[in-house]
Amino acid sequence: MLRDPDDLPVRPAHEVVAAARDVRRPTTRDHLAYWMDAFVELRGDRAGADCPALVGGLGVVDGRAVMVIGHQKGHTTADLVRANFAMASPAGYRKVIRLARLAEKVGVPLVTLIDTPGAHPGIEAEQQGQAGAIAACLGVLAGLRVPVVAVVTGEGGSGGALALGVADRVLISANALYSVISPEGCAAILWKSREAGAAAARALGLDARSLLELGVVDGVVAEPEGGAQADPAAASLALRDAVLAALDELAAAEPAERVALRRRRFRAFGLPTTAAHVYAGRADDLRPNENENEDDEEASA
């Protein structure tokens, strides 16, 4: 796993976008097949619906029990349509919340795999509380007492990706992207033309190297020559090893310490510091403050 931006090449932003969206890249179900010694999928939000854009369940990786939740795209048009192009509905985010709380209840770490252009944008999703479901997802992950590792495996777009990105360690594949908005959406708003997508991609700094420089991600997982699509098995196993290494790093921390550092990691964004400085903080800084305790109560309500 790469932690120094200088070890990564500078790539044109439009090439990064194209590589991240390649339908031949391994999906969440592909990763589960490569990683898991055993896996039981858990479906439904317990409110009457199941979202095919998000897959999750309990499994065993290299002898270790984990909860895995990830966006599911597909390799064919039929697969993509069936999974709604990995654009999750409110039921999907409620499923994430349910499985995250279950992970905490049974005491296993949570791993999220991010690969989506964004949350479902339809009127029906908004009527069913899309924004509230995503906000609740962020709150629950922020206060989860078990280790959380997020990996951007392909296209990490908008709130649909951010909802699964509140973690102790955020990793990214070398050819993936992570952005608060798609290049086309940004271009439509700021340039008044979706044709300016390439310029928007450059301005967003959505590539792995830029994200590592900013401290938005903590490590970059190298891909085989030709990208993950050239050798899905090797790419997936490299991700697995990076996730297991991150979980080993997090195992020794006390739950309260872990939650405090996780929150401090995200609160540091935009300040003249990086996530690395947060992890090197004084021991006194690890204790949750009163506001953090209040956040815990709200997240568990």
LUMDO-319573 format. One record per residue: x, y, z of N, C-alpha, C in turn; residue in one letter; residue number from 1. Coordinates in pm, whole numbers. Each point is the difference from the previous one (the first is absolute). Layout:
% LUMDO-319573
PT/nX/nY/nZ/caX/caY/caZ/cX/cY/cZ/aa/i
PT/X/Y/Z/X/Y/Z/X/Y/Z/A/NUM
...
This chain:
% LUMDO-319573
PT/nX/nY/nZ/caX/caY/caZ/cX/cY/cZ/aa/i
PT/85/-120/0/-85/120/0/88/125/0/M/1
PT/-34/96/-83/80/121/-17/-53/111/90/L/2
PT/90/68/72/-40/108/90/68/133/-33/R/3
PT/87/-1/-101/71/122/-39/-46/40/-140/D/4
PT/-58/122/-15/-46/43/-132/107/-4/-107/P/5
PT/127/20/41/108/0/-99/23/-136/-63/D/6
PT/-55/-104/61/13/-135/-57/-104/-26/-108/D/7
PT/-91/95/-20/-108/-18/-98/21/91/-120/L/8
PT/-30/-46/-120/16/83/-119/-108/107/-7/P/9
PT/31/108/-68/-100/103/-29/-71/-42/-129/V/10
PT/-133/-14/8/-76/-48/-116/-104/101/-40/R/11
PT/-29/11/-130/-108/89/-43/-132/-39/66/P/12
PT/-74/98/47/-121/-27/75/-103/-78/-80/A/13
PT/-10/29/-130/-102/-70/-79/34/-149/-15/H/14
PT/130/-35/3/38/-141/-4/-39/-70/130/E/15
PT/15/69/112/-39/-56/129/-150/-29/2/V/16
PT/-79/95/-50/-145/-16/-2/-39/-122/-85/V/17
PT/60/-10/-117/-31/-112/-89/38/-134/62/A/18
PT/116/-6/65/45/-125/61/-89/-40/117/A/19
PT/-40/98/81/-84/-29/117/-137/-52/-41/A/20
PT/-49/42/-115/-134/-39/-45/0/-124/-88/R/21
PT/114/-59/-25/8/-117/-87/-84/-114/57/D/22
PT/-95/-51/-77/-92/-102/51/69/-135/21/V/23
PT/124/-12/-45/71/-126/20/68/-9/136/R/24
PT/1/109/73/62/-1/133/-79/-92/93/R/25
PT/68/-65/96/-71/-90/91/-104/75/84/P/26
PT/-116/-62/16/-109/56/79/7/-51/144/T/27
PT/-91/48/84/-4/-49/138/-19/-151/5/T/28
PT/-91/-53/-82/-21/-145/2/125/-75/-47/R/29
PT/74/60/-93/126/-62/-42/99/-3/116/D/30
PT/11/111/71/92/5/115/-40/-101/106/H/31
PT/-129/-11/26/-45/-98/99/40/-141/-40/L/32
PT/-10/-29/-128/38/-134/-48/149/-25/16/A/33
PT/82/103/-21/145/-17/12/46/-1/146/Y/34
PT/-70/76/86/46/20/137/-46/-106/98/W/35
PT/-126/-39/-10/-68/-64/111/21/-151/8/M/36
PT/34/-44/122/-2/-143/28/-145/-46/18/D/37
PT/-84/91/50/-144/-27/16/-70/135/2/A/38
PT/-123/3/-51/-74/127/-4/-150/-28/3/F/39
PT/-72/77/81/-145/-7/7/-55/139/-31/V/40
PT/-68/12/-113/-56/130/-37/-122/30/87/E/41
PT/-11/125/42/-112/46/82/-74/108/-79/L/42
PT/-126/-23/-26/-76/90/-86/-108/74/77/R/43
PT/-44/110/-59/-114/72/53/36/106/102/G/44
PT/-88/103/6/21/110/94/-88/-14/125/D/45
PT/-76/-109/9/-94/-26/109/-111/105/5/R/46
PT/-20/66/-113/-112/94/-11/-82/-30/-125/A/47
PT/29/-114/-64/-83/-43/-112/66/-1/-136/G/48
PT/132/25/-8/63/5/-133/144/-49/7/A/49
PT/50/-41/-115/142/-35/-14/52/71/-124/D/50
PT/118/58/12/59/76/-110/111/-82/-65/C/51
PT/-12/-35/-128/102/-82/-66/130/75/-28/P/52
PT/0/132/15/121/77/-25/103/-14/111/A/53
PT/-42/-52/115/91/-21/112/-11/-145/47/L/54
PT/116/-65/11/8/-139/43/74/-4/133/V/55
PT/-49/-80/94/69/-8/128/-25/-131/70/G/56
PT/87/-30/96/-19/-120/79/121/-31/85/G/57
PT/-11/-106/79/107/-47/87/82/-106/-72/L/58
PT/131/7/19/85/-99/-63/129/-21/77/G/59
PT/81/-89/-52/129/-31/60/108/22/-106/V/60
PT/97/85/32/113/30/-88/128/-41/69/V/61
PT/70/-97/-56/126/-44/58/-16/-35/148/D/62
PT/-112/-65/34/-26/-41/137/-56/108/90/G/63
PT/-28/119/-55/-47/113/80/-144/33/-38/R/64
PT/-89/11/99/-140/36/-26/-9/150/-30/A/65
PT/-73/36/-105/-20/140/-37/-141/17/-55/V/66
PT/-47/123/8/-121/41/-71/46/80/-122/M/67
PT/-48/-37/-117/37/70/-123/-126/56/-64/V/68
PT/5/127/-39/-110/65/-71/59/73/-119/I/69
PT/-56/-19/-118/57/66/-117/-101/28/-109/G/70
PT/30/101/-80/-81/29/-119/19/-110/-103/H/71
PT/-106/-36/-66/6/-103/-103/-37/60/-135/Q/72
PT/94/-3/-94/-29/43/-136/-31/-123/-84/K/73
PT/87/-34/-90/-21/-115/-88/90/12/-120/G/74
PT/11/-109/-77/87/-2/-116/-78/8/-131/H/75
PT/-130/-16/6/-82/7/-121/-111/102/21/T/76
PT/-63/38/-109/-110/96/12/-113/-56/88/T/77
PT/-28/-130/-16/-105/-62/81/36/4/148/A/78
PT/127/-27/32/45/6/139/-15/141/56/D/79
PT/41/98/-78/-6/139/44/-143/44/24/L/80
PT/-88/-37/-89/-141/37/16/-58/-67/124/V/81
PT/33/-128/20/-51/-74/115/45/64/131/R/82
PT/121/54/2/54/62/120/-20/150/2/A/83
PT/-82/50/-93/-26/144/-8/129/81/-10/N/84
PT/98/-57/-74/128/67/-25/72/37/130/F/85
PT/-25/-77/106/62/21/132/-44/131/64/A/86
PT/-112/53/-43/-53/122/61/-105/-41/103/M/87
PT/38/5/127/-83/-54/106/-120/89/33/A/88
PT/-107/-65/41/-121/67/47/10/20/151/S/89
PT/-95/71/61/0/12/146/0/-136/70/P/90
PT/-67/-100/-59/2/-134/59/142/-55/6/A/91
PT/83/35/-97/138/-45/1/77/57/117/G/92
PT/-17/129/27/72/62/110/-55/-45/135/Y/93
PT/-130/-29/5/-54/-58/123/56/-141/22/R/94
PT/25/-73/-108/65/-132/13/141/17/53/K/95
PT/73/99/-48/135/26/50/-4/25/150/V/96
PT/-94/83/43/-12/31/143/-29/-126/80/I/97
PT/-91/-82/-50/-36/-123/71/121/-92/15/R/98
PT/74/-18/-109/114/-92/4/116/59/82/L/99
PT/17/132/-4/106/63/79/-29/-19/149/A/100
PT/-125/18/40/-35/-19/140/12/-147/41/R/101
PT/-29/-90/-92/17/-141/29/147/-33/19/L/102
PT/87/58/-83/144/-21/14/46/43/139/A/103
PT/-50/114/46/36/48/134/-54/-94/107/E/104
PT/-121/-47/-20/-65/-87/100/77/-130/18/K/105
PT/47/-59/-110/71/-128/11/151/19/10/V/106
PT/47/125/-7/140/29/23/94/-36/-112/G/107
PT/-43/22/-126/89/-26/-113/25/129/-76/V/108
PT/117/16/-62/29/122/-76/-87/11/-124/P/109
PT/-14/123/-49/-79/28/-119/92/44/-113/L/110
PT/-21/-58/-118/73/40/-121/-102/45/-103/V/111
PT/19/120/-55/-90/48/-105/78/12/-131/T/112
PT/-65/-39/-109/58/7/-134/-82/99/-82/L/113
PT/64/105/-47/-69/113/-62/21/-2/-150/I/114
PT/-109/-2/-75/6/2/-146/-136/40/-55/D/115
PT/-24/130/-8/-131/49/-42/13/139/-62/T/116
PT/-82/31/-101/-1/137/-51/-70/97/94/P/117
PT/-78/-53/96/-71/84/95/-126/-68/47/G/118
PT/-68/60/95/-127/-54/48/-106/14/-108/A/119
PT/-105/-81/12/-107/6/-101/-60/140/-3/H/120
PT/-9/62/-119/-43/139/-10/-150/19/-25/P/121
PT/-78/-106/1/-140/10/-40/-89/67/102/G/122
PT/-115/44/-46/-98/66/87/-46/-95/109/I/123
PT/-20/-127/-35/-47/-97/98/99/-14/115/E/124
PT/130/-1/-31/101/-11/104/-6/121/94/A/125
PT/-20/118/-57/-10/120/83/-125/-5/88/E/126
PT/-109/-49/-57/-123/-11/78/14/-99/115/Q/127
PT/86/-99/-17/21/-100/104/111/36/98/Q/128
PT/51/122/-11/96/48/98/145/-29/-31/G/129
PT/40/18/-125/137/-31/-40/103/78/82/Q/130
PT/-18/131/10/99/83/71/9/-41/147/A/131
PT/-115/-25/61/0/-40/140/65/-135/22/G/132
PT/-22/-94/-94/60/-133/11/152/9/-9/A/133
PT/49/82/-92/145/17/-14/58/67/124/I/134
PT/-68/103/51/47/68/120/6/-96/119/A/135
PT/-105/-83/14/-2/-97/109/114/-100/-14/A/136
PT/30/-37/-123/110/-93/-27/133/62/45/C/137
PT/23/124/-34/122/70/42/11/4/151/L/138
PT/-112/29/67/2/9/145/30/-132/67/G/139
PT/-59/-107/-50/23/-132/60/144/-43/-19/V/140
PT/54/15/-120/139/-41/-25/97/86/82/L/141
PT/-33/126/21/88/87/78/12/-46/145/A/142
PT/-104/-62/54/2/-39/139/19/-148/24/G/143
PT/23/-77/-104/14/-145/13/125/-34/82/L/144
PT/-15/-90/97/110/-29/92/93/-112/-48/R/145
PT/-35/-65/-108/89/-101/-57/84/64/-110/V/146
PT/113/-61/-38/81/57/-108/-78/7/-132/P/147
PT/25/108/-75/-65/20/-130/107/33/-103/V/148
PT/2/-75/-109/92/25/-111/-84/16/-127/V/149
PT/20/109/-70/-69/25/-127/100/-7/-114/A/150
PT/-43/-58/-112/86/-9/-118/-78/49/-121/V/151
PT/55/100/-68/-58/45/-127/59/-89/-108/V/152
PT/-82/-87/-56/51/-100/-95/-14/43/-146/T/153
PT/-86/99/-27/-23/43/-137/-43/145/-3/G/154
PT/-129/22/-23/-53/136/-9/-62/39/133/E/155
PT/63/91/71/-54/49/127/-61/136/-21/G/156
PT/-129/4/-28/-64/125/-38/-106/49/97/G/157
PT/8/126/37/-106/74/67/-38/-61/136/S/158
PT/-118/38/50/-43/-47/131/-20/-149/7/G/159
PT/-26/-63/-113/-15/-144/-2/126/-70/41/G/160
PT/116/58/-33/128/-56/42/36/45/140/A/161
PT/-21/127/30/37/54/130/-73/-70/113/L/162
PT/-121/-48/-26/-79/-67/103/70/-123/56/A/163
PT/87/-62/-79/73/-118/45/146/31/31/L/164
PT/36/128/-1/140/38/11/45/51/135/G/165
PT/-86/-2/102/42/43/133/66/-119/68/V/166
PT/132/1/5/75/-117/46/128/43/70/A/167
PT/57/-94/75/129/25/65/112/8/-102/D/168
PT/-10/-82/-104/95/3/-111/-79/-1/-130/R/169
PT/35/94/-88/-62/8/-133/109/-29/-102/V/170
PT/-17/-108/-74/96/-41/-102/-62/19/-137/L/171
PT/83/1/-103/-50/16/-136/87/-81/-96/I/172
PT/-62/-61/-97/74/-68/-106/68/105/-88/S/173
PT/112/-38/-58/82/96/-75/-74/65/-115/A/174
PT/-94/-71/-63/-72/55/-114/-142/41/33/N/175
PT/-29/16/128/-134/41/42/-6/151/16/A/176
PT/-122/51/19/-20/143/25/-92/17/119/L/177
PT/7/117/64/-83/30/117/-28/148/-3/Y/178
PT/-127/36/-6/-35/140/-17/-139/29/55/S/179
PT/-20/122/47/-129/40/54/-105/17/-109/V/180
PT/44/7/-124/-92/14/-114/68/-57/-124/I/181
PT/-78/-48/-93/58/-51/-124/57/115/-83/S/182
PT/100/-26/-85/53/106/-85/-108/64/-87/P/183
PT/-92/-83/-52/-106/54/-86/-95/90/79/E/184
PT/-32/-42/122/-87/82/84/65/132/38/G/185
PT/129/-7/33/74/122/33/6/94/-120/C/186
PT/24/-57/-118/8/81/-122/-133/67/-30/A/187
PT/-109/-73/21/-132/55/-28/-31/118/91/A/188
PT/50/-5/124/-28/107/96/93/119/-20/I/189
PT/130/-26/-10/97/109/-3/32/50/-140/L/190
PT/2/-90/-97/32/39/-137/-127/14/-86/W/191
PT/-113/-37/58/-129/4/-71/-2/-89/-123/K/192
PT/88/-101/2/6/-93/-112/63/-131/46/S/193
PT/-66/-111/-26/55/-129/36/120/-36/-87/R/194
PT/19/73/-109/113/-27/-89/133/38/65/E/195
PT/-7/78/108/123/42/69/40/-101/108/A/196
PT/-44/-124/-14/28/-101/100/148/-23/25/G/197
PT/82/5/-104/144/-23/17/62/110/85/A/198
PT/-40/125/-26/51/112/80/-45/-13/145/A/199
PT/-125/-41/20/-51/-19/136/76/-110/72/A/200
PT/29/-109/-69/74/-111/61/137/45/48/A/201
PT/66/84/-81/131/53/41/-13/86/125/R/202
PT/-103/84/4/-18/92/112/-40/-72/129/A/203
PT/-70/-111/-13/-49/-70/119/109/-75/75/L/204
PT/109/-33/-65/106/-76/67/-50/-134/51/G/205
PT/-69/-74/-86/-67/-122/42/83/-127/-14/L/206
PT/124/11/-47/86/-116/-20/69/-40/130/D/207
PT/51/-122/3/59/-56/122/117/84/50/A/208
PT/85/47/-91/117/77/42/-41/130/69/R/209
PT/-94/72/-59/-47/126/58/-66/-23/135/S/210
PT/-80/-106/9/-71/-30/125/97/-37/111/L/211
PT/108/-71/-34/101/-35/100/75/124/46/L/212
PT/30/92/-92/66/125/38/-84/81/97/E/213
PT/-131/-1/-20/-91/77/83/-33/-68/133/L/214
PT/34/-127/13/-34/-74/120/-141/-51/2/G/215
PT/-69/8/-113/-137/-54/-8/2/-151/6/V/216
PT/101/-62/-59/19/-145/12/132/-24/73/V/217
PT/10/-117/60/117/-33/82/99/-90/-71/D/218
PT/-43/-61/-110/90/-88/-73/-58/-34/-136/G/219
PT/88/-30/-93/-39/-35/-137/45/-143/-27/V/220
PT/-94/-81/-48/30/-140/-29/35/-12/-148/V/221
PT/120/-45/-28/45/-13/-138/-84/-103/-74/A/222
PT/-12/19/-132/-75/-92/-85/97/-68/-97/E/223
PT/-39/-115/-52/86/-68/-99/20/88/-123/P/224
PT/103/-28/-75/22/74/-125/-123/-16/-90/E/225
PT/-49/111/-50/-122/-2/-80/-125/23/83/G/226
PT/15/14/132/-114/29/86/-64/-125/57/G/227
PT/-93/20/92/-67/-112/67/-73/-88/-100/A/228
PT/-47/61/-109/-74/-79/-99/90/-99/-75/Q/229
PT/131/25/0/92/-89/-70/25/-129/78/A/230
PT/-8/8/133/21/-118/84/-84/18/127/D/231
PT/-131/-24/-10/-89/24/115/40/-75/125/P/232
PT/46/-124/-14/36/-78/118/116/63/75/A/233
PT/106/38/-73/116/61/64/-37/134/64/A/234
PT/-81/79/-71/-42/129/53/-81/-18/128/A/235
PT/-91/-96/0/-85/-23/116/80/-49/120/S/236
PT/93/-90/-23/80/-53/110/91/108/59/L/237
PT/47/92/-83/79/113/50/-85/88/91/A/238
PT/-126/21/-38/-92/76/85/-23/-72/132/L/239
PT/-21/-130/-8/-22/-78/122/117/15/96/R/240
PT/121/-12/-51/118/11/85/10/138/63/D/241
PT/-34/105/-77/4/136/54/-105/19/109/A/242
PT/-118/-56/-20/-106/10/102/41/-73/127/V/243
PT/55/-120/-12/42/-75/117/112/72/75/L/244
PT/91/64/-73/108/76/64/-58/119/76/A/245
PT/-98/68/-58/-64/113/67/-73/-45/126/A/246
PT/-68/-113/-7/-70/-52/118/99/-37/110/L/247
PT/116/-52/-38/103/-31/99/47/127/70/D/248
PT/14/110/-75/42/127/59/-102/51/102/E/249
PT/-126/-26/-26/-107/55/83/-36/-88/119/L/250
PT/46/-123/0/-47/-97/98/35/38/144/A/251
PT/115/65/20/47/25/136/-71/117/69/A/252
PT/-63/88/-76/-61/120/58/-126/-34/79/A/253
PT/-22/77/106/-124/-12/76/-114/62/-81/E/254
PT/-124/-49/16/-112/54/-79/-15/152/10/P/255
PT/6/56/120/-17/145/14/111/77/-70/A/256
PT/121/-55/8/114/62/-68/-20/-4/-152/E/257
PT/-48/-114/-49/-20/-17/-143/-105/99/-52/R/258
PT/-112/13/72/-106/91/-42/49/144/0/V/259
PT/75/38/105/50/137/8/94/32/-116/A/260
PT/90/-94/-31/93/23/-110/-71/3/-134/L/261
PT/-99/-85/-17/-77/-2/-125/-66/136/-23/R/262
PT/-62/52/103/-67/130/-15/99/113/-21/R/263
PT/113/-8/73/101/104/-17/59/-4/-141/R/264
PT/7/-118/-57/52/-13/-137/-82/83/-97/R/265
PT/-132/-7/11/-85/72/-94/-13/148/35/F/266
PT/6/31/128/-7/141/39/125/77/-42/R/267
PT/109/-72/-27/124/65/-41/-2/45/-145/A/268
PT/-95/-49/-79/-5/37/-141/-21/151/-14/F/269
PT/81/60/-86/-10/144/-22/88/81/91/G/270
PT/57/-61/103/93/69/89/143/-19/-49/L/271
PT/94/81/47/140/-17/-43/64/-120/68/P/272
PT/-57/-118/-24/50/-123/58/-44/-114/-90/T/273
PT/41/-120/32/-41/-118/-76/-44/-108/95/T/274
PT/-59/-105/-54/-40/-113/83/120/-58/74/A/275
PT/117/3/-66/119/-56/64/31/74/130/A/276
PT/-18/133/2/23/76/122/-100/-38/108/H/277
PT/-122/-29/-42/-101/-39/97/40/-129/70/V/278
PT/48/-99/-77/37/-128/60/119/16/94/Y/279
PT/80/104/-19/117/22/84/-32/92/117/A/280
PT/-127/24/27/-42/93/105/38/-46/139/G/281
PT/-8/95/96/35/-32/138/-102/-96/60/R/282
PT/42/-75/101/-91/-97/63/-121/70/58/A/283
PT/19/123/54/-113/73/57/-107/28/-104/D/284
PT/41/11/-128/-95/33/-106/-87/-118/-37/D/285
PT/34/-118/48/-74/-119/-39/-130/-15/77/L/286
PT/-11/72/112/-122/-14/79/-113/76/-67/R/287
PT/-118/-63/-17/-113/70/-61/-40/120/84/P/288
PT/-33/110/-66/-48/115/76/-151/-11/18/N/289
PT/-58/99/67/-142/-6/29/-83/-7/-126/E/290
PT/39/76/-102/-77/0/-125/3/-137/-65/N/291
PT/117/-67/7/10/-133/-59/-89/-100/72/E/292
PT/-13/14/132/-89/-88/74/-145/24/-40/N/293
PT/-33/129/-20/-136/32/-44/-27/-59/-138/E/294
PT/102/6/-86/-15/-59/-135/-27/-149/10/D/295
PT/70/-68/93/-20/-144/19/-145/-30/34/D/296
PT/-55/83/93/-138/-24/41/-97/21/-113/E/297
PT/27/104/-83/-88/27/-113/8/-112/-103/E/298
PT/123/-51/-24/17/-103/-102/-67/-130/40/A/299
PT/-3/-26/132/-59/-127/45/-149/11/27/S/300
PT/-54/121/-13/-144/19/29/-86/-67/-104/A/301
